[in-house]
């Protein structure tokens, strides 16, 4: 695998701007080649910065009707819950861009957790004719080294065959629905966005050492990208940006 592209930005807003530009560039290339672009959105709070950039700077600079949207993980809450990753994207990206519902692949959190995961997996397998390879998967990073909902010491981290898994997270006392490493690492491109000083130690551990954090297990078949703000990058040196 090619070395990850590591970019350091002065602010988290500039980091989100860089990620937006990369997403649009990859999408444009795929669409110009005659295809549709499949992207899995990440969870947490950072993606809102990306959504703001995409809506404000790129709303008329991509054929958004040729993009299909998924999520790399979701909290097991109703879609109208304030903690929902889907709600964050619908409110701040997908509705503002006028994305058709048929191009939005929601996780059905009204089902029991295991059924919700299986249902999502079935729809992803159908979309990709049973050989799932996302054009781009976006990921966040937790200060504990988790990514998506693959938290340290949880079952889904070790899931060898499923592509989507219901994962109970004891520290949160909550269920999550998450891509597994099998699905993440089959993607052509995977892009981490990490901002804030609390992420700096785990970023350094993953980038510089033989880390055992779950996020360190992420690879990509074409390119892995680490987009960082200055705070998250402060314990690593010699990075572009
Ligand atoms: C979530 C994601 C989680 C998130 C990271 C970063 O739904 O919260 O599972 O992996 O992407 O914790 O979150 P922030 O962007 O809020 O720092």
Boltz pocket constraint, residues with backbone or C-beta under 6 A from the ligand:
constraints:
  - pocket:
      binder: B
      contacts: [[A, 42], [A, 43], [A, 44], [A, 45], [A, 46], [A, 47], [A, 73], [A, 74], [A, 75], [A, 85], [A, 139], [A, 140], [A, 141], [A, 142], [A, 143], [A, 146], [A, 147], [A, 148], [A, 149], [A, 193], [A, 195]]
      max_distance: 6.0
